[in-house]
Every structure is written in structure tokens, then in C-alpha cells.
């Protein structure tokens, strides 16, 4: 039985990845932060109390923090994993401007702490680093593995440091380390402060009469938005190759925040201009205007390509938030998942892991 560690297992990507690995027979170990409240809602449907299931549990949670070397090393040395998926970070771009030092420590140095523990373990553990399209910043689209980086935020700068540390440990120590340069990927499990989920949650709340306005920042920013469960499949594929390498993962389509509003509110037959107001607080000191993936290498070398289109992604998210609000919906999002996917990321699993 292969063992994997997932940092950031309680996040959107971590929860989908845990589902995927469990269906593939892995023993999965997740590193979570200690908190006074439960923060495991995205993986509660996966977790089994080992005291109750008499040794049949394959998902185990460990307390750790990206800011402390000891706690991370302890988990790695104790579990001796075959694969590590390092997803944990302070990943909110706008927040990184308010907390640049914390972002640098957790997002940048946290990766170095993980890499050094893996090196000292000496087991040949394969290491996946969650890089980001924010590395490209103001670079001219489309962006591929050959596009020069030009980060435009403390978050992107911290991720750039982590990117090069992954390269350094691969070149310097012969370790199997890879960077997955993932463009934006969304789902019903997306954090509520990220713009896509903020839009679909607000739409549902407006329809339910619980909210009057939605406040946003730059509506003209363009992003390559994909469906998160497909992107974690790419993460797994990257660690199954004969040789480690870095890959851009995206859809090859780009849409603005305004486009997302058009699609979401239009799906509900509503005019978003009646509900959306611009709040300057949501603008960044330096903006990233246009991100567009060129995923040719991933398609040709690892056989990965996305299935869910932009308008389908929006419908999936709107349907989920309407359902969580107890409202009827057209059900197109549910049908999209039913037609394209089977098994580990079922619609029912997505819905039940969100707050009701």
C-alpha cells in the first residue's frame, strides 16, 4: 500500500486529492493546523475514527504547521511516505499584501522545510509542489513552461521562491521534485473569499432574500478557470512519470470576472448589474490582468486535458450553492458531473461536505 502525505488536506484541492488517492488504494496522511474550532468539513465524509473501525482506516490526520520545522519533520519521518503533495500555503493573493511576512514564511519557507525533511529522510519520496499561474503575473499570454515569470504580489513572490527551491533540490540532490503550475481551478468547495465562490454564494443568498448587494473589485481581470477535481488528477499524474519535470496545468481558455458574473447571473435569469457594486478595497496594489494557460506539454507528455468547460463550471457552482441555500435549481450542474465523471468526486460528496 503506497503512502502519501497531503499538506493543506482540508482545503479544496486537498479534499479532492484525498478522495482520489483513497480510491486508488493509498494510505493517506494529512497535515492540519491546530484550531479551537473544527476546520475539517471538506474531508469529514472521508474520515473514519480508527478506534471505531478496528484498524481499517486509511486516512490519518496529524497536527503540523508550515512555520515550524519540527512538526513537519516528525510527520515525514514517522510515516515515511512514498509521495508528498505539498498544497498548504497562505494562498489568498489580496491578503498577501496585508500579511507579506507571514505569506513569505508559510508559502515560501514552508516549502523549504518540507524539502529538507524529505532530503534527510533519504527514502526517495516523490514531492509535488503546488505552484501557481500567479508566478507569471504581468507576462504576456498565453503562458507556458517557457514563459518568464513576473510575479505581481507577495504571494506570487513567495511561490516563486518555492518554485526555485523545488528546482534546486531536484538538480542538486537528484530528488524527484516537480512543480505543477496550476492556473485557477474552482468547485463548490472553493473558499468563500475567492471571487468565483463569492459570486455564486452571493447569487444564492440574493435569490433567497438574505443579501442585497455583492461587492467586488476589478471586474476586467481575466483568468483561466478550470474544475478543481480534474486538476488534482493532474497532480497525481505528475508524480507517476519516469522523470520529474514541471508542467503548466490549465484549460487554454480565459474569461474575465465580468464574464463569470454574466454566466452565473444569466443562468439564474438575473441581471447582475442591479446587485454588484465596486469596492476599491478589493483592488490590489499591483494587478494581474490576463492569465491564459498553454497546456500543450501536459496534453502531449502526460495525457492530461480538461473536460469541464467554463460555462459548465459556473453551472456546477451555482447549482451547489443554490442547493446549500435550500433553493431549487435547474440541475444542469449536477447533470454535467453525472455525464462526465464517475466514482470519486460525485456531486453528492461535494454537497454534503459544505455547510448547510
Secondary structure as GFF3:
##gff-version 3
##sequence-region A 1 356
A	DSSP	beta_strand	3	7	.	.	.	ID=ss1
A	DSSP	alpha_helix	12	23	.	.	.	ID=ss2
A	DSSP	beta_strand	27	32	.	.	.	ID=ss3
A	DSSP	beta_strand	59	63	.	.	.	ID=ss4
A	DSSP	alpha_helix	69	79	.	.	.	ID=ss5
A	DSSP	beta_strand	83	86	.	.	.	ID=ss6
A	DSSP	alpha_helix	93	98	.	.	.	ID=ss7
A	DSSP	alpha_helix	100	103	.	.	.	ID=ss8
A	DSSP	pi_helix	104	109	.	.	.	ID=ss9
A	DSSP	alpha_helix	110	121	.	.	.	ID=ss10
A	DSSP	beta_strand	126	132	.	.	.	ID=ss11
A	DSSP	three_ten_helix	133	135	.	.	.	ID=ss12
A	DSSP	alpha_helix	154	173	.	.	.	ID=ss13
A	DSSP	beta_strand	177	182	.	.	.	ID=ss14
A	DSSP	beta_strand	185	186	.	.	.	ID=ss15
A	DSSP	alpha_helix	195	207	.	.	.	ID=ss16
A	DSSP	beta_strand	214	216	.	.	.	ID=ss17
A	DSSP	beta_strand	222	223	.	.	.	ID=ss18
A	DSSP	beta_strand	226	227	.	.	.	ID=ss19
A	DSSP	alpha_helix	228	238	.	.	.	ID=ss20
A	DSSP	beta_strand	247	249	.	.	.	ID=ss21
A	DSSP	beta_strand	255	256	.	.	.	ID=ss22
A	DSSP	alpha_helix	257	267	.	.	.	ID=ss23
A	DSSP	three_ten_helix	272	274	.	.	.	ID=ss24
A	DSSP	beta_strand	276	278	.	.	.	ID=ss25
A	DSSP	three_ten_helix	280	282	.	.	.	ID=ss26
A	DSSP	alpha_helix	296	301	.	.	.	ID=ss27
A	DSSP	alpha_helix	310	324	.	.	.	ID=ss28
A	DSSP	alpha_helix	332	340	.	.	.	ID=ss29
A	DSSP	alpha_helix	347	352	.	.	.	ID=ss30
###
